Each structure stands twice: as C-alpha cells, then as structure tokens.
Amino acid sequence: MWVITVYSEKNKTTMFEFENEEEAREMIKHLQGCRILSEVIYNDPPLVREKR
C-alpha cells in the first residue's frame, strides 16, 4: 500500500491511500503543500490456531 500525506498551509493534514505506486505518483503531481509519499509494508506473522 502507498500513502500520500499532505501538510497544507492551514495546519491541515490529509492522507490518501493507494494500492499501487503508479497511482500514488500520478496523484502526487496534482497535490499542493508539503507532500510525503510512503510505502506501507505489513510484515505480520500469519495467525495460527492451536489444534486440540
């Protein structure tokens, strides 16, 4: 997942989520303010149930 965080002049923070990098990079071109593009990587171990 890709996230764009935008900090605007009026102390407002807005976040946008994208499934792929291409979509995020296209959108960031059209946004104004301080913009940060981040990749979110989930590394959670799978849930395992005990067998009884």
C-alpha positions as CSV (number, residue, x, y, z in Angstrom):
1,M,0.0,0.0,0.0
2,W,1.2,3.5,-0.8
3,V,0.2,6.6,1.3
4,I,0.5,10.3,0.5
5,T,0.5,12.6,3.5
6,V,-0.1,16.3,2.7
7,Y,0.5,19.1,5.1
8,S,-1.2,22.3,4.0
9,E,-0.6,26.0,4.9
10,K,-3.6,26.0,7.3
11,N,-2.2,23.3,9.6
12,K,-4.4,20.7,7.9
13,T,-3.1,17.1,7.4
14,T,-4.7,14.9,4.7
15,M,-3.8,11.3,3.8
16,F,-4.6,9.3,0.7
17,E,-4.2,5.6,0.3
18,F,-3.3,3.8,-3.0
19,E,-3.0,0.1,-3.9
20,N,0.0,0.7,-6.3
21,E,2.9,3.1,-6.7
22,E,1.9,4.3,-10.1
23,E,-1.5,5.7,-8.9
24,A,0.2,7.4,-6.0
25,R,2.9,9.0,-8.1
26,E,0.3,10.3,-10.6
27,M,-1.8,11.9,-7.8
28,I,1.1,13.5,-6.0
29,K,1.8,15.6,-9.1
30,H,-1.6,17.3,-8.6
31,L,-1.4,18.0,-4.9
32,Q,-0.2,21.2,-3.3
33,G,1.6,21.7,0.0
34,C,4.3,19.6,1.7
35,R,3.8,16.1,0.3
36,I,5.3,12.8,1.6
37,L,5.0,9.5,-0.3
38,S,5.4,6.4,1.8
39,E,5.2,2.7,1.1
40,V,3.5,0.7,3.9
41,I,4.7,-2.9,4.2
42,Y,2.8,-5.2,6.5
43,N,5.0,-7.9,7.9
44,D,2.6,-9.5,10.3
45,P,3.1,-13.2,11.0
46,P,0.1,-15.4,9.9
47,L,-2.4,-16.3,12.6
48,V,-2.1,-19.9,13.7
49,R,-4.7,-21.7,15.6
50,E,-3.7,-24.5,18.0
51,K,-5.2,-27.9,17.2
52,R,-6.8,-29.6,20.1
